[in-house]
Amino acid sequence: MTRVRTWWTIAETAAAALSTPRVDVGHADADVELLVRRSWLWRAGTRLAAKISAAWIDSRCRRIAGAAARNRR
């Protein structure tokens, strides 16, 4: 029974290796990244991040925090 099971495992492994396509992981990752970066959700997130960054630069809280950090030194 052990010999039959061994040959069956070899046959399964060979069939899986022959029928499974080779995947270039780096290329697949690049494709997914391109899809995400072209999505409306990515663009909306980028716009939101830009608005938050601009608001932070002009914020009173940033100036107070910066002054407090300079006074701690």
N, C-alpha and C positions, 0 to 999 in steps of 0.2 A: 504494500500500500504506500510505503514511503517513496518508492521509485515513481509511481504514478503521480503522486502529489508533486514531486519535484519536477517532473516533465510538464505537468499542468502549469505550475508556477512559471517555468521557463517560457512556455508557449504564451501565457498571458502577458508576461513582461515584454516579449518580442512583439506581440500584436500591439500592445500599448505604445511601444517605442516607434513602431512603424506608422501608426495612425494618429499620433499626437503631433501637431505642427510645432515647429521650433518657433519660439517667440523671442524676439529681440526686446528685452525688457526696457532698455534705454530708449529705444524708438517708441515703444508703447507708452512709456511715461511722457515722452515729449508730445505725442499725439493727444493724450489726455490733458496735459497742461495747456496746449493750444486750444482745445475745446473749451476749457474752463475760462481761459483769458478772453475768449471771444464771446462769452455768454453775457446776457444782460445783467445777471446777478453780480458778476465780477465788475462790470462797468458801474453798477449802482454802488457797490462797496468802495470802489476807487473814488467815486464822487463824494461819498460820505466821508471817507478818510481825508480827502482834500479839504472839505468844509470844516471838519473838526480841527485839522491842523491849522487852517487859517484863523479859526476862532480862538485857538489856544495861543497863537502868536500875538493876537490883539487882546488877550484877556487880562483882566485886572488880577485875577488869581495867580497867573504866571508871574506877573511883576512882583507881587507880594511874596510868592514862594522863592523867587530868585533873590530878592532882597534879604529874606530870612536866611537863605543858604549862604549868601555872602557875609552876613553878620556873624554866622557861626564860626567862620574861619579865624 
